Amino acid sequence: MTNSDWINLGLLIVAVISALVAGGSLWFTFKQWKKIEKKIGMINESGKAAEILPAWYTKRMMPIIFGGGLAREYWPFGLLTSDGRTLVVTGIISLSDDGKWMDVDLATRDAFSIDVQPNYVFAVAEDRTKSSVQVSCVVAAMELATS
């Protein structure tokens, strides 16, 4: 074999190895895409969420289908967290289908006449009320006002 033949053989070996690496990369990318495709969905109906969270909490704090639209009570609720702070919310928007996260509407400080405590957490502004909360950090839920 000549030097040129050895070079061609070397290039062929490099090409085969590159094809194998590209195939492995493609396989890995496909597996990652399948994981992403199984992305967590969000539940936004109280009936389905009641399977994950306590029933009174979801019935009062999540939207229900009412006359073709969604309705829920607009009221200050408190979600006591494991670190002792209370998130002041007006309701739960949705819950992840794995039960680990919930999206909530935080109340603004002046939205309700409630006795504000130092550990209460409110929205920073009227247009910044959405928040995500890790369900495992919520140790209690309560109403913060009476009618």
C-alpha positions as CSV (number, residue, x, y, z in Angstrom):
1,M,0.0,0.0,0.0
2,T,1.2,3.5,-0.8
3,N,1.1,6.5,1.5
4,S,-2.0,7.8,-0.3
5,D,-3.8,4.5,0.4
6,W,-2.9,4.7,4.1
7,I,-4.2,8.3,4.2
8,N,-7.4,7.3,2.5
9,L,-7.8,4.3,5.0
10,G,-7.2,6.7,7.9
11,L,-9.8,9.2,6.6
12,L,-12.3,6.3,6.1
13,I,-11.8,5.2,9.8
14,V,-12.2,8.8,11.0
15,A,-15.4,9.1,8.9
16,V,-16.8,5.9,10.4
17,I,-16.0,7.0,13.9
18,S,-17.6,10.4,13.2
19,A,-20.7,8.7,11.9
20,L,-21.0,6.6,15.0
21,V,-20.5,9.6,17.3
22,A,-23.2,11.5,15.2
23,G,-25.6,8.6,15.5
24,G,-25.0,8.4,19.3
25,S,-25.6,12.1,19.5
26,L,-28.8,11.8,17.5
27,W,-30.0,9.0,19.7
28,F,-29.2,11.0,22.9
29,T,-31.0,14.1,21.5
30,F,-34.1,12.0,20.6
31,K,-34.2,10.6,24.2
32,Q,-34.0,14.2,25.6
33,W,-36.7,15.3,23.3
34,K,-39.0,12.5,24.5
35,K,-38.4,13.6,28.1
36,I,-39.3,17.2,27.2
37,E,-42.4,16.0,25.3
38,K,-43.6,14.5,28.6
39,K,-43.4,18.0,30.1
40,I,-45.5,18.7,33.2
41,G,-49.0,19.8,32.4
42,M,-51.0,22.3,34.4
43,I,-54.4,21.5,35.9
44,N,-56.7,24.5,36.1
45,E,-60.0,22.9,37.2
46,S,-60.8,22.5,40.8
47,G,-62.4,19.0,40.3
48,K,-59.2,17.5,39.0
49,A,-57.0,19.4,41.4
50,A,-59.0,18.1,44.4
51,E,-57.4,14.7,43.7
52,I,-54.0,16.3,44.7
53,L,-54.8,19.1,47.2
54,P,-57.3,19.2,50.0
55,A,-60.9,19.5,48.8
56,W,-62.0,22.7,50.5
57,Y,-58.9,24.5,49.4
58,T,-59.4,23.7,45.7
59,K,-63.2,24.2,45.8
60,R,-62.8,27.7,47.2
61,M,-59.5,28.8,45.7
62,M,-59.5,27.5,42.2
63,P,-61.7,28.4,39.2
64,I,-64.8,26.3,38.6
65,I,-66.6,26.0,35.3
66,F,-69.8,28.1,35.8
67,G,-72.2,28.9,33.0
68,G,-69.7,28.5,30.2
69,G,-67.0,30.5,32.0
70,L,-64.7,30.3,34.9
71,A,-65.6,31.6,38.4
72,R,-64.0,31.5,41.8
73,E,-64.3,33.4,45.1
74,Y,-62.2,36.6,45.3
75,W,-61.1,36.5,48.8
76,P,-57.8,36.7,50.8
77,F,-56.5,33.3,51.6
78,G,-53.2,32.5,53.3
79,L,-50.8,29.8,52.4
80,L,-48.5,29.2,55.4
81,T,-45.1,28.0,54.2
82,S,-42.6,25.8,56.0
83,D,-40.4,28.8,56.8
84,G,-43.2,30.6,58.7
85,R,-44.2,33.2,56.0
86,T,-47.8,33.5,54.8
87,L,-48.4,34.0,51.1
88,V,-51.5,36.2,50.8
89,V,-53.3,34.9,47.7
90,T,-56.6,35.5,46.0
91,G,-56.7,32.0,44.5
92,I,-54.9,29.2,42.8
93,I,-54.6,29.5,39.0
94,S,-53.4,26.0,38.3
95,L,-51.6,23.0,39.7
96,S,-48.9,20.9,38.0
97,D,-50.2,17.4,37.1
98,D,-47.4,15.9,39.2
99,G,-48.7,17.9,42.2
100,K,-45.3,19.6,42.9
101,W,-46.1,23.2,41.9
102,M,-49.1,25.5,41.9
103,D,-49.5,28.9,40.2
104,V,-51.2,31.4,42.4
105,D,-52.5,35.0,42.3
106,L,-50.9,37.0,45.1
107,A,-53.0,39.7,46.7
108,T,-51.7,43.3,46.8
109,R,-51.3,44.9,50.2
110,D,-54.2,47.3,49.8
111,A,-56.7,44.9,48.1
112,F,-58.4,43.8,51.3
113,S,-59.0,45.0,54.8
114,I,-57.0,42.5,56.7
115,D,-54.7,42.8,59.7
116,V,-51.3,42.7,58.0
117,Q,-48.7,40.7,59.9
118,P,-44.9,41.1,59.4
119,N,-44.6,37.6,57.9
120,Y,-47.2,38.2,55.2
121,V,-46.0,38.1,51.6
122,F,-47.9,40.2,49.0
123,A,-47.5,40.9,45.3
124,V,-45.2,43.8,44.6
125,A,-47.6,45.6,42.2
126,E,-51.0,45.3,40.7
127,D,-49.5,43.9,37.4
128,R,-47.2,41.5,39.2
129,T,-49.5,39.1,41.0
130,K,-48.6,35.8,39.4
131,S,-46.4,33.4,41.4
132,S,-45.4,29.7,41.5
133,V,-45.3,27.9,44.8
134,Q,-43.8,24.5,45.6
135,V,-46.6,22.6,47.1
136,S,-44.4,20.7,49.5
137,C,-43.5,24.0,51.2
138,V,-47.1,24.8,52.0
139,V,-48.0,23.5,55.5
140,A,-51.4,25.1,56.0
141,A,-54.1,27.0,54.1
142,M,-56.5,29.4,55.7
143,E,-58.9,32.3,55.1
144,L,-57.6,35.6,56.2
145,A,-60.9,37.6,56.4
146,T,-64.5,37.1,57.3
147,S,-67.5,38.5,55.5
